[in-house]
Amino acid sequence: MNKDIIKKSDKAITATYTRPSIVIEKGQGCTLWDTEGRAYTDFLAGIAVCNLGHAHPEIAKALCNQAHTLFHVSNLYYTIPQTELASWLTEHSFADRVFFCNSGAEANEAAIKIARRYFYEKGEFHRYRIVTAEKSFHGRTMATLSATGQDKIKKGFSPILEGFDYVPFNNIEALKNAMEPSVCAVMLEPVQGEGGVILPDPEYLETVRRMCDETGTLLIFDEIQTGIGRTGKLFAYEHFNIEPDIMTLAKALGNGLPIGAMLTREYIAQAFTPGAHASTFGGTPVITAAALKTLEVLTRENIIDYCRETGVYFKEKLMELKSRHESVVDVRGIGLLIGMELNMEGAQIVLECMKKGFLINCIQGNILRFAPPLIIKKEDIDALINCLDEIL
Ligand SMILES: *Cc1c(COP(=O)(O)O)cnc(C)c1O
């Protein structure tokens, strides 16, 4: 069965991913099972998505109940679940309004569009450029790959969109030089995810905020990977005593269901007038009902506090590995978004871990990334550490 599925899949699906030879069939909490019945502890959570673990019974129930009531009617009508989800998000963030869509890339598209439209509505037609960071990742659509500060993402897709400038992350001087009068927004991940789990230097984001204020430039935070508790706060910006003007969410918002959101303040939201932007599926009842339940469980069970504590523990254990193994050159992260940089390729280690029953991930060739469900147990962390210790 395993071999058949892999053969069939490799024949029918574009080869945009290289995958190991396992077929995942089932999940529960932090455990996944393949078709051969082997169990894996999941230290990736579908790339920082399933924060409450797999097959969460309450979310499954919310999804089923809504599916038996109403899947979808389009955004031409009011619906209850999307109203409740938008209210929850605005009550728990800096934002006043939400635009719903279906993925991270789409959320960033909405952010880029509203930033430009905002200055257009003000009659400042010359302000359209967006400054982003080198090593950033903002998505795979034409606009978001153009915003992304990594050449490999753009290869073969020229012409990329005009209007994006890139500066090194954590470099205030470079940003200062990039702040031309034509710039409408600065777009950053508060902690860079795909680029290698890169944390902002102390004061960096505060200084960026101040520079945006001084020039009337909008600050967009891409919190698609860092949002929804991943860093030990509901949103990563809360660590830095500042607020963005626009924020994008996706990944963990639906605990595994496809949803994206662009959140902003009232005066900016005004730029999205009827017809200015749209999405057929965005905020559809069946998905927003599940997302609302995700957020309710996350806060009710204090999972974000637990994530903060567990993250500290996990990082300490990885630091111990670093002190024992020369091949580990750095351990960094925040909450349960942690990177371990090696002085060698990481792909083989990912495979070895899988054989021993742990799913981890490698980014940028040599950085192991850990982003488990936020409910991961210390025993599971200990077990992974032992496994890594042996392999290294
Ligand atoms: C995953 C990710 C995206 C893209 O999200 P998709 O849902 O894959 O389109 C954008 N920005 C960041 C920071 C991400 O981690």
Residues whose N, C-alpha, C, O or C-beta is under 5 A from the ligand:
A	BS01	LIG	S103 G104 A105 E106 F137 H138 G139 E189 G193 D222 I224 Q225 A250
